[in-house]
Amino acid sequence: EVQLLESGGGLVQPGGSLRLSCAASGFTFSSYVMNWVRQAPGKGLEWVSAISASGASTYYADSAKGRFTISRDNSQNTVSLQMNSLRVEDTALYYCAYGNGYWGQGTLVTVSS
Amino acid sequence: DIQMTQSPSTLSASVGDRVTITCRASQNISDWLAWYQQKPGKAPNLLIYKASGLESGVPSRFSGSGSGTEFTLTISSLQPDDFATYYCRQYSSYASTFGQGTKLEIK
């Protein structure tokens, strides 16, 4: 059974940093592109970042470029999102996802003073 | 970046109605399009992949069509469980994008 378990969310002040992690199991992790998708309270889905199966290539939404860094550890079946210079508008539920149909339950990031 | 324009943003309908949601891509994405259903407090649930492929376990009243830049999701006969929010998503490149969502409400 595929499982994606996000962690690392929490309350942080504007300008602060947070590192999200996603532990994957139930599939051949090293073969798949991994994504982070977020959803602000009461809003729609926004793709944030992706990383290739090998980790050699990374991709970001304009809203994340220069502030967020995605990485993966194929030996540990984990993908991470380092978020720096956080803004109030980064407040959202952050989902880890792969393929089209596999999503975690999300971890909540709240940026507030 | 590829922009996805989804319409309508809200749709009021009754049980048994046939409804259609449209998604338009800002450039040709072939058939690299998925449709999701999301209910409050839950992760999105995949309905359709590759524009018209029905995900396993999804009722056959859901169907998708289109290619290039114009896509539709059709629910042939609305059931009470179908009232939710629907999103399209293009995945023609690693930089994926979602439509703004369509909230399907009970009339």
Interface residues (C-beta under 8 A of the other chain):
Chain A: V33 N35 V37 G44 L45 E46 W47 A50 S52 S57 Y59 Y60 A61 D62 Y95 N100 G101 W103 G104 Q105 G106
Chain B: D1 A34 Y36 Q38 A43 P44 L46 Y49 E55 Y87 R89 Y91 Y94 A95 S96 T97 F98 G99 Q100 G101
